[in-house]
Amino acid sequence: MTTQADDHPIEVVLVTGMSGAGRTTVANVLEDLDWYVVDNLPPQMMRTLVELVARADGAVPKIAIVTDSKGRAKYTELEDTISDFLDQGLSLRILYLDAADEVLVRRFESTRRPHPLQGEGTLLEGIEAEREALESLKHRADIIIDTSDLNVHQLGAEVRKRFSADDAPPLRLTVMSFGFKYGLPKDADNVADVRFLPNPYWIPHLRGHNGLDSDVADYVLGQNGAEEFIERYTATLDTIAQGYLREGRGYALIGIGCTGGKHRSVAISERIAKGLAARTGIPVTVRHRDLGRE
């Protein structure tokens, strides 16, 4: 079985562990990190998946396979597959998610779903049966994360820390100018109103220009309070961005609005984006939603 080409190595992470310990959260985070995630794949199909990916010439370099609990026989088969992969020299890591029994009981009770190995027994008996079936697989794990005291955001941050590429930004920020007359951006996380500044629209020789033009930008940024607002608001956004990072947010949109989204908001957005990127080191994109509207 060929699992990788010399010039296109395949990286595989196997996500397993106790039901209720957070496999779905981990799968979502890995998908956000550009891993190709396959959930609930039978062990006998894993070889086929890896072989197909190997033929894709590097199109899918990272695969995350999430396994659920279907009994001891399945995990015996899974361990055989893992051994085959390792014998082939595949870059394989096993991520095992665990949690205390009492925590798993509370999580299943909150969802009102039975444990997959519960059968006619109690919820705790199902958890104990799964823990016994997974014991040898846990010993083979490369990474073990106990999620007993982690919420979904903390678990996501832990996974990002371990699986993000070194050059992958943990947070992407977009600063968007807009016009209040056309409505607020529906997906904005934070909105600022710069209509407190004089409107270049009422200056005849500036009316036909926009905030990307130096004459308009100079006029807007030269007004009393403009530089002070930019400095203080950028500092506030820095604090907010650090909070987003701690909470594992992957994307945030900051809206800067004026009346028509053509002059003041455009000039201010450009300055704030540059200052925010310099201050935080986080990639910042600028968009001008209403520029060009009549």
ZADO-1210 file (C-alpha; in nm, 4 decimals, padded with zeros to 6 digits):
<atoms>
<atom x="00.0000" y="00.0000" z="00.0000" code="MET" pos="1"/>
<atom x="00.1423" y="00.3370" z="-00.1010" code="THR" pos="2"/>
<atom x="00.0494" y="00.6011" z="00.1546" code="THR" pos="3"/>
<atom x="00.2572" y="00.8956" z="00.0428" code="GLN" pos="4"/>
<atom x="00.4778" y="01.0218" z="-00.2319" code="ALA" pos="5"/>
<atom x="00.8276" y="01.1444" z="-00.1519" code="ASP" pos="6"/>
<atom x="00.7518" y="01.4967" z="-00.2707" code="ASP" pos="7"/>
<atom x="00.3950" y="01.5117" z="-00.1350" code="HIS" pos="8"/>
<atom x="00.3952" y="01.3760" z="00.2228" code="PRO" pos="9"/>
<atom x="00.0566" y="01.3207" z="00.3835" code="ILE" pos="10"/>
<atom x="-00.0050" y="01.4171" z="00.7435" code="GLU" pos="11"/>
<atom x="-00.2793" y="01.2249" z="00.9229" code="VAL" pos="12"/>
<atom x="-00.4253" y="01.2837" z="01.2666" code="VAL" pos="13"/>
<atom x="-00.6603" y="01.0268" z="01.4156" code="LEU" pos="14"/>
<atom x="-00.9079" y="01.1855" z="01.6577" code="VAL" pos="15"/>
<atom x="-01.0447" y="00.9348" z="01.9031" code="THR" pos="16"/>
<atom x="-01.1291" y="00.9001" z="02.2707" code="GLY" pos="17"/>
<atom x="-01.4273" y="00.8967" z="02.4985" code="MET" pos="18"/>
<atom x="-01.7698" y="00.9815" z="02.3645" code="SER" pos="19"/>
<atom x="-01.8718" y="01.3217" z="02.4999" code="GLY" pos="20"/>
<atom x="-01.5112" y="01.4371" z="02.5432" code="ALA" pos="21"/>
<atom x="-01.5234" y="01.6833" z="02.2531" code="GLY" pos="22"/>
<atom x="-01.4567" y="01.5057" z="01.9225" code="ARG" pos="23"/>
<atom x="-01.7038" y="01.7273" z="01.7334" code="THR" pos="24"/>
<atom x="-01.5421" y="02.0452" z="01.8648" code="THR" pos="25"/>
<atom x="-01.1968" y="01.9203" z="01.7663" code="VAL" pos="26"/>
<atom x="-01.3210" y="01.8236" z="01.4186" code="ALA" pos="27"/>
<atom x="-01.4641" y="02.1724" z="01.3635" code="ASN" pos="28"/>
<atom x="-01.1411" y="02.3411" z="01.4741" code="VAL" pos="29"/>
<atom x="-00.9251" y="02.1196" z="01.2523" code="LEU" pos="30"/>
<atom x="-01.1536" y="02.1944" z="00.9589" code="GLU" pos="31"/>
<atom x="-01.1067" y="02.5682" z="01.0247" code="ASP" pos="32"/>
<atom x="-00.7311" y="02.5026" z="01.0171" code="LEU" pos="33"/>
<atom x="-00.7643" y="02.3598" z="00.6628" code="ASP" pos="34"/>
<atom x="-00.7477" y="01.9940" z="00.7570" code="TRP" pos="35"/>
<atom x="-00.9621" y="01.7611" z="00.5460" code="TYR" pos="36"/>
<atom x="-01.1888" y="01.6093" z="00.8120" code="VAL" pos="37"/>
<atom x="-01.3646" y="01.2757" z="00.7738" code="VAL" pos="38"/>
<atom x="-01.6012" y="01.1772" z="01.0536" code="ASP" pos="39"/>
<atom x="-01.7085" y="00.8266" z="01.1555" code="ASN" pos="40"/>
<atom x="-01.4976" y="00.6456" z="00.8952" code="LEU" pos="41"/>
<atom x="-01.4778" y="00.2652" z="00.9440" code="PRO" pos="42"/>
<atom x="-01.1189" y="00.1403" z="00.9955" code="PRO" pos="43"/>
<atom x="-01.1297" y="-00.0791" z="00.6842" code="GLN" pos="44"/>
<atom x="-01.1966" y="00.2319" z="00.4725" code="MET" pos="45"/>
<atom x="-00.9093" y="00.4364" z="00.6159" code="MET" pos="46"/>
<atom x="-00.6518" y="00.2605" z="00.3995" code="ARG" pos="47"/>
<atom x="-00.8560" y="00.3374" z="00.0882" code="THR" pos="48"/>
<atom x="-00.8911" y="00.7031" z="00.1880" code="LEU" pos="49"/>
<atom x="-00.5180" y="00.7479" z="00.2418" code="VAL" pos="50"/>
<atom x="-00.4370" y="00.5706" z="-00.0869" code="GLU" pos="51"/>
<atom x="-00.6735" y="00.8009" z="-00.2767" code="LEU" pos="52"/>
<atom x="-00.5261" y="01.1089" z="-00.1114" code="VAL" pos="53"/>
<atom x="-00.1751" y="00.9901" z="-00.1974" code="ALA" pos="54"/>
<atom x="-00.2735" y="00.9944" z="-00.5656" code="ARG" pos="55"/>
<atom x="-00.3896" y="01.3571" z="-00.5428" code="ALA" pos="56"/>
<atom x="-00.0344" y="01.4938" z="-00.5733" code="ASP" pos="57"/>
<atom x="-00.0473" y="01.7027" z="-00.2585" code="GLY" pos="58"/>
<atom x="-00.3966" y="01.8441" z="-00.3102" code="ALA" pos="59"/>
<atom x="-00.4993" y="01.7145" z="00.0358" code="VAL" pos="60"/>
<atom x="-00.1842" y="01.7199" z="00.2504" code="PRO" pos="61"/>
<atom x="-00.3572" y="01.7023" z="00.5909" code="LYS" pos="62"/>
<atom x="-00.6292" y="01.4540" z="00.6863" code="ILE" pos="63"/>
<atom x="-00.8124" y="01.4286" z="01.0185" code="ALA" pos="64"/>
<atom x="-01.0048" y="01.1056" z="01.0731" code="ILE" pos="65"/>
<atom x="-01.2566" y="01.1120" z="01.3575" code="VAL" pos="66"/>
<atom x="-01.3647" y="00.7770" z="01.4999" code="THR" pos="67"/>
<atom x="-01.6646" y="00.7084" z="01.7188" code="ASP" pos="68"/>
<atom x="-01.7394" y="00.4270" z="01.9595" code="SER" pos="69"/>
<atom x="-01.8814" y="00.1047" z="01.8172" code="LYS" pos="70"/>
<atom x="-01.7325" y="-00.1577" z="02.0476" code="GLY" pos="71"/>
<atom x="-01.4139" y="-00.3535" z="02.1115" code="ARG" pos="72"/>
<atom x="-01.4045" y="-00.5288" z="01.7714" code="ALA" pos="73"/>
<atom x="-01.3894" y="-00.1969" z="01.5894" code="LYS" pos="74"/>
<atom x="-01.0981" y="-00.0739" z="01.7981" code="TYR" pos="75"/>
<atom x="-00.9037" y="-00.3968" z="01.7452" code="THR" pos="76"/>
<atom x="-00.9444" y="-00.3374" z="01.3730" code="GLU" pos="77"/>
<atom x="-00.8477" y="00.0266" z="01.4198" code="LEU" pos="78"/>
<atom x="-00.5255" y="-00.0662" z="01.5991" code="GLU" pos="79"/>
<atom x="-00.4344" y="-00.3014" z="01.3143" code="ASP" pos="80"/>
<atom x="-00.4858" y="-00.0163" z="01.0674" code="THR" pos="81"/>
<atom x="-00.2708" y="00.2163" z="01.2777" code="ILE" pos="82"/>
<atom x="00.0072" y="-00.0434" z="01.2828" code="SER" pos="83"/>
<atom x="-00.0118" y="-00.0763" z="00.9038" code="ASP" pos="84"/>
<atom x="00.0130" y="00.3014" z="00.8610" code="PHE" pos="85"/>
<atom x="00.3145" y="00.3263" z="01.0888" code="LEU" pos="86"/>
<atom x="00.4855" y="00.0354" z="00.9114" code="ASP" pos="87"/>
<atom x="00.4388" y="00.2271" z="00.5855" code="GLN" pos="88"/>
<atom x="00.6125" y="00.5328" z="00.7334" code="GLY" pos="89"/>
<atom x="00.2990" y="00.7500" z="00.7281" code="LEU" pos="90"/>
<atom x="00.3115" y="01.0679" z="00.9350" code="SER" pos="91"/>
<atom x="00.0401" y="00.9730" z="01.1821" code="LEU" pos="92"/>
<atom x="-00.0553" y="01.1264" z="01.5155" code="ARG" pos="93"/>
<atom x="-00.3242" y="00.9995" z="01.7492" code="ILE" pos="94"/>
<atom x="-00.5188" y="01.2604" z="01.9438" code="LEU" pos="95"/>
<atom x="-00.7033" y="01.1062" z="02.2363" code="TYR" pos="96"/>
<atom x="-00.9779" y="01.3018" z="02.4150" code="LEU" pos="97"/>
<atom x="-01.0621" y="01.2061" z="02.7705" code="ASP" pos="98"/>
<atom x="-01.2794" y="01.3321" z="03.0543" code="ALA" pos="99"/>
<atom x="-01.3755" y="01.2179" z="03.4017" code="ALA" pos="100"/>
<atom x="-01.6705" y="00.9807" z="03.4286" code="ASP" pos="101"/>
<atom x="-01.8833" y="01.2266" z="03.6262" code="GLU" pos="102"/>
<atom x="-01.8219" y="01.4964" z="03.3651" code="VAL" pos="103"/>
<atom x="-01.9219" y="01.2633" z="03.0813" code="LEU" pos="104"/>
<atom x="-02.2360" y="01.1657" z="03.2701" code="VAL" pos="105"/>
<atom x="-02.3364" y="01.5326" z="03.3065" code="ARG" pos="106"/>
<atom x="-02.2699" y="01.5998" z="02.9383" code="ARG" pos="107"/>
<atom x="-02.4810" y="01.3050" z="02.8230" code="PHE" pos="108"/>
<atom x="-02.7586" y="01.3956" z="03.0647" code="GLU" pos="109"/>
<atom x="-02.7620" y="01.7527" z="02.9323" code="SER" pos="110"/>
<atom x="-02.8071" y="01.6277" z="02.5749" code="THR" pos="111"/>
<atom x="-03.0565" y="01.3545" z="02.6807" code="ARG" pos="112"/>
<atom x="-02.8866" y="01.1064" z="02.4504" code="ARG" pos="113"/>
<atom x="-02.7832" y="00.7520" z="02.5475" code="PRO" pos="114"/>
<atom x="-02.4214" y="00.6476" z="02.5437" code="HIS" pos="115"/>
<atom x="-02.3368" y="00.4471" z="02.2261" code="PRO" pos="116"/>
<atom x="-02.2259" y="00.1463" z="02.4373" code="LEU" pos="117"/>
<atom x="-02.4979" y="00.1779" z="02.6993" code="GLN" pos="118"/>
<atom x="-02.7358" y="-00.0784" z="02.5515" code="GLY" pos="119"/>
<atom x="-02.9867" y="-00.1871" z="02.8152" code="GLU" pos="120"/>
<atom x="-02.7521" y="-00.0831" z="03.0960" code="GLY" pos="121"/>
<atom x="-02.6916" y="00.2461" z="03.2696" code="THR" pos="122"/>
<atom x="-02.5139" y="00.5489" z="03.1291" code="LEU" pos="123"/>
<atom x="-02.2171" y="00.4928" z="03.3605" code="LEU" pos="124"/>
<atom x="-02.1916" y="00.1295" z="03.2509" code="GLU" pos="125"/>
<atom x="-02.1682" y="00.2424" z="02.8899" code="GLY" pos="126"/>
<atom x="-01.8909" y="00.4885" z="02.9778" code="ILE" pos="127"/>
<atom x="-01.7007" y="00.2203" z="03.1683" code="GLU" pos="128"/>
<atom x="-01.7322" y="-00.0242" z="02.8775" code="ALA" pos="129"/>
<atom x="-01.5968" y="00.2343" z="02.6333" code="GLU" pos="130"/>
<atom x="-01.3078" y="00.3253" z="02.8618" code="ARG" pos="131"/>
<atom x="-01.2077" y="-00.0412" z="02.8849" code="GLU" pos="132"/>
<atom x="-01.2303" y="-00.0866" z="02.5064" code="ALA" pos="133"/>
<atom x="-01.0133" y="00.2203" z="02.4473" code="LEU" pos="134"/>
<atom x="-00.7466" y="00.1480" z="02.7073" code="GLU" pos="135"/>
<atom x="-00.4811" y="00.0102" z="02.4718" code="SER" pos="136"/>
<atom x="-00.5509" y="00.2807" z="02.2107" code="LEU" pos="137"/>
<atom x="-00.5033" y="00.5504" z="02.4754" code="LYS" pos="138"/>
<atom x="-00.1584" y="00.4084" z="02.5514" code="HIS" pos="139"/>
<atom x="-00.0654" y="00.4547" z="02.1840" code="ARG" pos="140"/>
<atom x="-00.1829" y="00.8163" z="02.1694" code="ALA" pos="141"/>
<atom x="00.0647" y="01.0903" z="02.0827" code="ASP" pos="142"/>
<atom x="-00.1506" y="01.3626" z="02.2382" code="ILE" pos="143"/>
<atom x="-00.3956" y="01.3218" z="02.5256" code="ILE" pos="144"/>
<atom x="-00.6238" y="01.6114" z="02.6161" code="ILE" pos="145"/>
<atom x="-00.8401" y="01.5881" z="02.9271" code="ASP" pos="146"/>
<atom x="-01.1423" y="01.8086" z="02.8608" code="THR" pos="147"/>
<atom x="-01.3005" y="01.7740" z="03.2050" code="SER" pos="148"/>
<atom x="-01.2321" y="02.1373" z="03.2937" code="ASP" pos="149"/>
<atom x="-01.2335" y="02.2835" z="02.9416" code="LEU" pos="150"/>
<atom x="-01.5200" y="02.4619" z="02.7690" code="ASN" pos="151"/>
<atom x="-01.5501" y="02.4470" z="02.3894" code="VAL" pos="152"/>
<atom x="-01.3496" y="02.7690" z="02.3456" code="HIS" pos="153"/>
<atom x="-01.0644" y="02.6489" z="02.5669" code="GLN" pos="154"/>
<atom x="-01.0561" y="02.3132" z="02.3904" code="LEU" pos="155"/>
<atom x="-01.0485" y="02.4908" z="02.0547" code="GLY" pos="156"/>
<atom x="-00.7560" y="02.7048" z="02.1700" code="ALA" pos="157"/>
<atom x="-00.5674" y="02.3945" z="02.2827" code="GLU" pos="158"/>
<atom x="-00.6170" y="02.2258" z="01.9472" code="VAL" pos="159"/>
<atom x="-00.5133" y="02.5386" z="01.7560" code="ARG" pos="160"/>
<atom x="-00.1973" y="02.5610" z="01.9643" code="LYS" pos="161"/>
<atom x="-00.1029" y="02.2037" z="01.8751" code="ARG" pos="162"/>
<atom x="-00.2136" y="02.1844" z="01.5118" code="PHE" pos="163"/>
<atom x="-00.1879" y="02.5326" z="01.3612" code="SER" pos="164"/>
<atom x="00.0815" y="02.5738" z="01.0991" code="ALA" pos="165"/>
<atom x="00.3568" y="02.8052" z="01.2162" code="ASP" pos="166"/>
<atom x="00.2673" y="03.0561" z="00.9453" code="ASP" pos="167"/>
<atom x="-00.1110" y="03.0350" z="00.9895" code="ALA" pos="168"/>
<atom x="-00.2616" y="03.3481" z="01.1505" code="PRO" pos="169"/>
<atom x="-00.4657" y="03.2554" z="01.4612" code="PRO" pos="170"/>
<atom x="-00.7066" y="03.5433" z="01.3953" code="LEU" pos="171"/>
<atom x="-00.8087" y="03.7309" z="01.0828" code="ARG" pos="172"/>
<atom x="-00.9441" y="04.0820" z="01.1134" code="LEU" pos="173"/>
<atom x="-01.1397" y="04.2827" z="00.8572" code="THR" pos="174"/>
<atom x="-01.2018" y="04.6552" z="00.8861" code="VAL" pos="175"/>
<atom x="-01.5023" y="04.7529" z="00.6729" code="MET" pos="176"/>
<atom x="-01.6155" y="05.1045" z="00.5886" code="SER" pos="177"/>
<atom x="-01.9889" y="05.1451" z="00.5296" code="PHE" pos="178"/>
<atom x="-02.2657" y="05.4014" z="00.5008" code="GLY" pos="179"/>
<atom x="-02.5349" y="05.4130" z="00.7689" code="PHE" pos="180"/>
<atom x="-02.7851" y="05.5120" z="00.5005" code="LYS" pos="181"/>
<atom x="-02.7414" y="05.1617" z="00.3518" code="TYR" pos="182"/>
<atom x="-02.7680" y="04.9785" z="00.6833" code="GLY" pos="183"/>
<atom x="-02.5292" y="04.8241" z="00.9342" code="LEU" pos="184"/>
<atom x="-02.3074" y="04.5298" z="00.8272" code="PRO" pos="185"/>
<atom x="-02.5063" y="04.2304" z="00.9502" code="LYS" pos="186"/>
<atom x="-02.1976" y="04.0332" z="01.0534" code="ASP" pos="187"/>
<atom x="-02.0055" y="04.3146" z="01.2253" code="ALA" pos="188"/>
<atom x="-01.8573" y="04.2283" z="01.5656" code="ASP" pos="189"/>
<atom x="-01.7799" y="04.5908" z="01.6525" code="ASN" pos="190"/>
<atom x="-01.9095" y="04.9159" z="01.4988" code="VAL" pos="191"/>
<atom x="-01.7797" y="05.2724" z="01.5243" code="ALA" pos="192"/>
<atom x="-01.9583" y="05.5873" z="01.4056" code="ASP" pos="193"/>
<atom x="-01.7350" y="05.8592" z="01.2573" code="VAL" pos="194"/>
<atom x="-02.0168" y="06.0966" z="01.1681" code="ARG" pos="195"/>
<atom x="-01.8897" y="06.3260" z="01.4462" code="PHE" pos="196"/>
<atom x="-01.6316" y="06.4500" z="01.1926" code="LEU" pos="197"/>
<atom x="-01.7211" y="06.7178" z="00.9320" code="PRO" pos="198"/>
<atom x="-01.8464" y="06.5631" z="00.6078" code="ASN" pos="199"/>
<atom x="-01.6288" y="06.6270" z="00.2986" code="PRO" pos="200"/>
<atom x="-01.9458" y="06.5860" z="00.0917" code="TYR" pos="201"/>
<atom x="-02.0263" y="06.9491" z="00.1649" code="TRP" pos="202"/>
<atom x="-01.6906" y="07.0663" z="00.0287" code="ILE" pos="203"/>
<atom x="-01.7538" y="07.1167" z="-00.3482" code="PRO" pos="204"/>
<atom x="-01.4088" y="07.0150" z="-00.4706" code="HIS" pos="205"/>
<atom x="-01.4073" y="06.7026" z="-00.2463" code="LEU" pos="206"/>
<atom x="-01.7621" y="06.5804" z="-00.3120" code="ARG" pos="207"/>
<atom x="-01.6715" y="06.3754" z="-00.6200" code="GLY" pos="208"/>
<atom x="-01.3703" y="06.2127" z="-00.4563" code="HIS" pos="209"/>
<atom x="-01.3524" y="05.9460" z="-00.1855" code="ASN" pos="210"/>
<atom x="-01.1511" y="05.8608" z="00.1237" code="GLY" pos="211"/>
<atom x="-00.8857" y="05.6791" z="-00.0788" code="LEU" pos="212"/>
<atom x="-00.7893" y="06.0080" z="-00.2442" code="ASP" pos="213"/>
<atom x="-00.5197" y="06.1999" z="-00.0597" code="SER" pos="214"/>
<atom x="-00.7079" y="06.5301" z="-00.0626" code="ASP" pos="215"/>
<atom x="-01.0103" y="06.3757" z="00.1088" code="VAL" pos="216"/>
<atom x="-00.7970" y="06.1719" z="00.3510" code="ALA" pos="217"/>
<atom x="-00.5961" y="06.4785" z="00.4470" code="ASP" pos="218"/>
<atom x="-00.9148" y="06.6759" z="00.5082" code="TYR" pos="219"/>
<atom x="-01.0733" y="06.4000" z="00.7245" code="VAL" pos="220"/>
<atom x="-00.7602" y="06.3195" z="00.9236" code="LEU" pos="221"/>
<atom x="-00.6872" y="06.6870" z="00.9783" code="GLY" pos="222"/>
<atom x="-01.0130" y="06.7503" z="01.1650" code="GLN" pos="223"/>
<atom x="-01.0170" y="06.8041" z="01.5408" code="ASN" pos="224"/>
<atom x="-01.0543" y="06.4709" z="01.7172" code="GLY" pos="225"/>
<atom x="-00.9728" y="06.2500" z="01.4178" code="ALA" pos="226"/>
<atom x="-00.6237" y="06.1433" z="01.5232" code="GLU" pos="227"/>
<atom x="-00.7294" y="06.1132" z="01.8861" code="GLU" pos="228"/>
<atom x="-01.0193" y="05.8863" z="01.7870" code="PHE" pos="229"/>
<atom x="-00.7959" y="05.6682" z="01.5695" code="ILE" pos="230"/>
<atom x="-00.5374" y="05.6268" z="01.8457" code="GLU" pos="231"/>
<atom x="-00.7876" y="05.5471" z="02.1208" code="ARG" pos="232"/>
<atom x="-01.0095" y="05.3228" z="01.9094" code="TYR" pos="233"/>
<atom x="-00.7111" y="05.1275" z="01.7755" code="THR" pos="234"/>
<atom x="-00.5970" y="05.0700" z="02.1354" code="ALA" pos="235"/>
<atom x="-00.9466" y="04.9473" z="02.2221" code="THR" pos="236"/>
<atom x="-00.9494" y="04.7121" z="01.9231" code="LEU" pos="237"/>
<atom x="-00.6098" y="04.5786" z="02.0310" code="ASP" pos="238"/>
<atom x="-00.7609" y="04.4825" z="02.3674" code="THR" pos="239"/>
<atom x="-01.0606" y="04.3251" z="02.1945" code="ILE" pos="240"/>
<atom x="-00.8387" y="04.1323" z="01.9512" code="ALA" pos="241"/>
<atom x="-00.6352" y="03.9879" z="02.2383" code="GLN" pos="242"/>
<atom x="-00.9609" y="03.8695" z="02.3943" code="GLY" pos="243"/>
<atom x="-01.0668" y="03.7105" z="02.0662" code="TYR" pos="244"/>
<atom x="-00.7347" y="03.5264" z="02.0563" code="LEU" pos="245"/>
<atom x="-00.7852" y="03.3944" z="02.4090" code="ARG" pos="246"/>
<atom x="-01.1360" y="03.2794" z="02.3190" code="GLU" pos="247"/>
<atom x="-01.0178" y="03.1039" z="02.0031" code="GLY" pos="248"/>
<atom x="-01.1995" y="03.3302" z="01.7595" code="ARG" pos="249"/>
<atom x="-01.0798" y="03.2827" z="01.4032" code="GLY" pos="250"/>
<atom x="-01.2342" y="03.5911" z="01.2389" code="TYR" pos="251"/>
<atom x="-01.3734" y="03.9300" z="01.3361" code="ALA" pos="252"/>
<atom x="-01.5248" y="04.2204" z="01.1425" code="LEU" pos="253"/>
<atom x="-01.4938" y="04.5824" z="01.2557" code="ILE" pos="254"/>
<atom x="-01.7333" y="04.8266" z="01.0919" code="GLY" pos="255"/>
<atom x="-01.6503" y="05.1970" z="01.0529" code="ILE" pos="256"/>
<atom x="-01.9529" y="05.3972" z="00.9416" code="GLY" pos="257"/>
<atom x="-02.0307" y="05.7426" z="00.8102" code="CYS" pos="258"/>
<atom x="-02.3360" y="05.8704" z="00.6243" code="THR" pos="259"/>
<atom x="-02.2729" y="05.7328" z="00.2754" code="GLY" pos="260"/>
<atom x="-01.9636" y="05.5161" z="00.3229" code="GLY" pos="261"/>
<atom x="-01.7605" y="05.7181" z="00.0752" code="LYS" pos="262"/>
<atom x="-01.5448" y="05.9768" z="00.2527" code="HIS" pos="263"/>
<atom x="-01.4929" y="05.9720" z="00.6309" code="ARG" pos="264"/>
<atom x="-01.5374" y="05.6004" z="00.6988" code="SER" pos="265"/>
<atom x="-01.3071" y="05.5082" z="00.4097" code="VAL" pos="266"/>
<atom x="-01.0221" y="05.7328" z="00.5218" code="ALA" pos="267"/>
<atom x="-01.0557" y="05.6336" z="00.8880" code="ILE" pos="268"/>
<atom x="-01.0789" y="05.2606" z="00.8034" code="SER" pos="269"/>
<atom x="-00.7542" y="05.2742" z="00.6081" code="GLU" pos="270"/>
<atom x="-00.5709" y="05.4373" z="00.8982" code="ARG" pos="271"/>
<atom x="-00.7187" y="05.2092" z="01.1631" code="ILE" pos="272"/>
<atom x="-00.6357" y="04.8950" z="00.9629" code="ALA" pos="273"/>
<atom x="-00.2709" y="04.9998" z="00.9254" code="LYS" pos="274"/>
<atom x="-00.2410" y="05.0953" z="01.2915" code="GLY" pos="275"/>
<atom x="-00.4118" y="04.7798" z="01.4130" code="LEU" pos="276"/>
<atom x="-00.1895" y="04.5537" z="01.2027" code="ALA" pos="277"/>
<atom x="00.1220" y="04.7320" z="01.3259" code="ALA" pos="278"/>
<atom x="00.0086" y="04.7228" z="01.6871" code="ARG" pos="279"/>
<atom x="-00.1088" y="04.3604" z="01.7048" code="THR" pos="280"/>
<atom x="00.0877" y="04.1808" z="01.4327" code="GLY" pos="281"/>
<atom x="-00.2428" y="04.0272" z="01.3199" code="ILE" pos="282"/>
<atom x="-00.3264" y="04.0308" z="00.9464" code="PRO" pos="283"/>
<atom x="-00.5874" y="04.2990" z="00.8753" code="VAL" pos="284"/>
<atom x="-00.7902" y="04.3290" z="00.5552" code="THR" pos="285"/>
<atom x="-00.9701" y="04.6483" z="00.4519" code="VAL" pos="286"/>
<atom x="-01.3013" y="04.6454" z="00.2657" code="ARG" pos="287"/>
<atom x="-01.5098" y="04.9402" z="00.1544" code="HIS" pos="288"/>
<atom x="-01.8631" y="04.8090" z="00.1282" code="ARG" pos="289"/>
<atom x="-02.0422" y="05.1114" z="-00.0102" code="ASP" pos="290"/>
<atom x="-01.7692" y="05.2799" z="-00.2082" code="LEU" pos="291"/>
<atom x="-01.9011" y="05.3335" z="-00.5591" code="GLY" pos="292"/>
<atom x="-02.2669" y="05.3579" z="-00.4644" code="ARG" pos="293"/>
<atom x="-02.4513" y="05.6644" z="-00.5847" code="GLU" pos="294"/>
</atoms>
